[in-house]
Amino acid sequence: MGKVLITGGAGFIGSHITDKLLDNNYQVIVLDNLSSGNLDNLQKHENLKFYNIDITKDDIETIFKTEKPDYVIHLAAQTSVAYSVLNSYEDAKMNILGSIKIIELSKKYSVKKFLTASSAAVYGIPKYLPIDENHPTEPISQYGLSKLTMEKYIRLSGIPYIIFRFSNAYGPRQRSSKESGVVAIFDKAMRNNQPINIYGDGNQIRDFIYVEDIASICVKAIKSDVMNETFNFSTNKGVTLNDLYNTMKAIYGYNQNANYLPERDGEIRDSILSNEKVLNIFNEIKTFDIKAGLTTLQEKFLCKNL
Ligand SMILES: NC(=O)c1ccc[n+]([C@@H]2O[C@H](COP(=O)([O-])OP(=O)(O)OC[C@H]3O[C@@H](n4cnc5c(N)ncnc54)[C@H](O)[C@@H]3O)[C@@H](O)[C@H]2O)c1
């Protein structure tokens, strides 16, 4: 099927894409410095090779020269909005300069397709919902800006690309220490019967996408002839934090009431991404609805509670 080089492949989303690629008989080369990823996320497989590499510092060219990947999936990133606000230089070094390095090498070694993960953060405060791909891009965080800048470098580079802007991902192997991983945070607290804080009134809306759906669309995109497109990938369905909390309470049999704390600064209140474009271009896409996804998560008992 060909060889895929995946940066950040030992992380939450990357490890699920790696599994799906191996299931589809691809050879997979994972580049990861394990800063937030974990080797336990990766299966032992004859078609999987792992390099412990920091893409901002180490020699990546030798790997491109030796491995000659057909495809590149670039996921390695600094993923925290809060960190990006306080450490813009480090955020830009990783998410812009690190990405440029991978983009340049992908061009030099003529990869057939470059796929990457961007974010709903590129849109900024929604002017309408659901947000489609034509919505203005006016990020309100350095993370959103660095992802948007990466997107622009990709389009200018001339390499064949697909950019996915994911909504809030959840599922097995998500770390509960991450600010964006509200499902993983609730999951850990509910399993351990610990108290849960909700910031604001809990009526803020999010669009939660199950990580295995992300893995499926990425492999579909690698296999397809689709090129040079930017897609939202989401469920197009809004769920309030209170709905999420109550649904999980019922599934996990958790009895405590949430503590409501003041809203946090800088958070976008409501976000729903339209998935119309991706559904029109790729056939037969199914996404887990939130209840099915959460039930599967609870059954798998795999959330990484680090
Ligand atoms: N999780 C979400 O809801 C979400 C939503 C939209 C976009 N994204 C994007 O998807 C991608 C994957 O996110 P995730 O949630 O799986 O996060 P993650 O932190 O689990 O994965 C990132 C991976 O990159 C690795 N990494 C970080 N810096 C590196 C470096 N300098 N060199 C090599 N490897 C490095 C980490 O060790 C980790 O394995 C990121 O680009 C993120 O911005 C995630």
The ligand as an ORCA input file, in Angstrom:
! r2SCAN-3c Opt
* xyz 0 1
  N      -7.086     16.595     20.194
  C      -7.834     17.483     19.564
  O      -8.997     17.710     19.945
  C      -7.306     18.204     18.354
  C      -8.176     19.064     17.668
  C      -7.695     19.752     16.539
  C      -6.387     19.551     16.110
  N      -5.561     18.720     16.808
  C      -4.181     18.527     16.295
  O      -3.978     17.135     16.088
  C      -2.603     16.820     16.301
  C      -2.468     15.693     17.304
  O      -3.020     16.122     18.542
  P      -3.254     15.143     19.788
  O      -4.490     15.589     20.459
  O      -3.108     13.743     19.359
  O      -2.057     15.605     20.739
  P      -0.849     14.752     21.360
  O      -0.122     15.701     22.268
  O      -1.344     13.484     21.942
  O       0.039     14.439     20.073
  C       1.112     15.235     19.637
  C       2.306     14.310     19.456
  O       3.393     15.076     18.925
  C       4.578     14.728     19.641
  N       5.472     15.883     19.577
  C       5.294     17.111     20.138
  N       6.340     17.904     19.869
  C       7.208     17.167     19.111
  C       8.483     17.436     18.527
  N       9.098     18.612     18.676
  N       9.084     16.451     17.807
  C       8.474     15.238     17.671
  N       7.289     14.939     18.201
  C       6.659     15.883     18.913
  C       4.097     14.415     21.057
  O       5.008     13.611     21.797
  C       2.787     13.693     20.778
  O       2.999     12.303     20.593
  C      -1.930     18.124     16.756
  O      -1.323     18.714     15.628
  C      -3.084     18.958     17.252
  O      -2.796     20.328     17.159
  C      -5.985     18.032     17.917
*
